[in-house]
């Protein structure tokens, strides 16, 4: 299974390089690049992960690993959101900066 994931990662790397070339040559605009990036991150990556599990013969450990992958991904999103909320919360004593521009402080 590691070989399949490596192969898919190489394919994604090639696609990213092609995208960079398209952007720097002016074939794709900045907005188009953002949209393509969103497609890769939100659609292609999850499909590749699920496809990697479907390529293998059925084994109950694969289902457990897929669920574990999902739980860890969800946990990482929750942690990132909590850290963002702590770093960029609005403070009552104004610093002259909008909340999104204030640095993270401990």
N, C-alpha and C positions, 0 to 999 in steps of 0.2 A: 504494500500500500504506500510506503514511503516513496517508492519509485514513481508512482502515479502522481502523488502530490508534487514531487520535484518536477516532473514533466509539465504539469499544469502551471507551476510557478514560472518555469522557463517560458512557457507560452505567454503568460501574462507580462513577463518582462519584455518579450519581443513586441507585444502589442503596445506597451508603454513607450518603447523606443520609437516605434512607428508613429505614435501619437505626438511625441516630442518633435520628430522631424516634420510632421504635418503642421504643427503649431509654428515652428521657427521658419518654415518656408511660406507661411501665410495661407496654407490650404484650409486650416481650421482657425477660427477666431478665438479670442479669450473666452467668450461666453460659450461657444461650442465646445471648447476644451473642458469647461466646468461641467457641462451637461454630460459629456462622454465620461468624465471622471466619476460622476454620480452613478451612471449606468454600471460602470465597472465595480464600484464599491458596493452598491446596493442590490444589484441583480446578479452580475457575473460571479463575484466571489462566493456568495452562498450556494449558487448552483454548482460551482466547482467542488466545494466541500461535500455537498450531498452526492454529487456524481462520483467522487472518489470512494465513498462508502458503498455505492451501488455497484461498482466494478468488481468488488470482492464477492466471494461466495458467502452465503448467509452464515453468520455466526452470532450467537447472542452477545458476545463481547463487543461486536461492532455496533450493535444497537446501544449498548451501555456507553461506549466511547462517543457515539454521536450525541447522545443525551448529555454526557459530560461536557462535550464541546459546546453545546448550546448553553448549558448552565454557566460555564466559565465565560463565554462571550457576553451573556446577559449581566453577569456580575461585574465584568470589566466596564460595561456601559454605565452601570449604576455607580461604580466607584468614580469614573470619570465625571459623571454629572455632579456627584457630591463634592468632589474637589473643585470643580468649576464654580459651584454655588458658594463654596467657602472663599475662593480666591476673588470672585468678582461680585460679591454682594454689595448692595448699596449701603454706604455708611452715612449716618446722620450728620456728622461733622464733615462738611464739604471740603474737598481737596482741590476744587476747581476743575477736576477731570470728570468726564462722564463715567458711570460705573463700569462700562466695558473697557475703558482705557486704564483703569487703576491696576497697578501691579499686585500680585499675590503677596500677602503679608501673613506671617505666622502670629 
